[in-house]
Amino acid sequence: ALLSFGPAKVARRECASVEMNLSERGDLAEAAANLFGYLRTLDKRNADAIAVMPIPEDGLGEAINDRLRRAAVGR
């Protein structure tokens, strides 16, 4: 699965069977609001792995990246 961020389009077929965009506008507040729900949705779809596009490390992006790193531990 691919958890994307921002307006960039990805050739989904080449990298993931499912794509969810945290914020097509690149809005960190919107991305933060969508993060937990999207992770739960992808987990329910039994994704073998979730790739995440880069998210800026400033402001809310720092918290989003921290949560993603924590989710990756132990997988």
C-alpha positions in Angstrom: 0.0 0.0 0.0 1.1 3.6 -0.5 0.4 6.4 1.9 1.0 9.5 -0.3 1.2 13.2 0.6 0.8 16.2 -1.7 -0.3 16.7 -5.3 2.3 14.5 -6.9 0.8 11.6 -8.8 2.4 8.2 -8.5 2.1 5.3 -11.0 0.3 3.2 -8.4 0.3 0.0 -10.4 4.1 0.0 -10.2 4.4 0.5 -6.5 1.2 -0.4 -4.7 -2.2 -2.0 -5.1 -3.8 0.6 -2.8 -3.1 4.3 -2.4 -4.5 6.8 0.1 -3.4 10.4 0.1 -3.1 12.1 3.5 -3.6 15.5 1.8 -3.5 16.2 -1.9 -3.1 19.9 -1.1 0.0 19.1 1.0 -1.8 20.5 4.1 -0.1 19.1 7.3 -3.2 19.7 9.4 -5.4 17.7 7.0 -2.7 15.0 6.9 -2.6 14.7 10.7 -6.4 14.5 10.8 -6.4 11.6 8.3 -3.4 9.7 9.6 -5.0 7.3 12.1 -8.1 6.5 10.0 -6.0 5.8 6.9 -3.6 3.6 8.8 -6.6 1.6 10.3 -8.1 1.3 6.8 -4.8 0.0 5.3 -4.4 -2.4 8.2 -7.9 -3.8 7.7 -7.0 -4.4 4.0 -4.2 -6.6 5.2 -1.5 -4.7 3.4 1.8 -6.6 3.5 3.7 -3.3 3.8 2.9 0.4 3.7 5.2 2.8 1.8 5.0 6.4 2.8 5.9 9.4 0.7 8.1 12.0 2.3 6.4 14.4 4.7 8.1 17.6 5.7 9.7 17.5 9.2 8.5 20.9 10.3 5.4 21.8 12.4 2.8 19.0 12.5 5.0 17.1 10.0 7.3 16.3 12.9 4.5 14.7 14.9 3.2 12.8 11.8 6.7 11.4 11.0 7.1 10.4 14.7 3.9 8.5 14.7 4.8 6.8 11.4 8.2 5.7 12.8 6.4 4.3 15.9 4.0 2.4 13.8 6.9 0.9 11.8 8.6 -0.6 14.9 8.1 -4.3 15.4 6.7 -4.9 11.9 
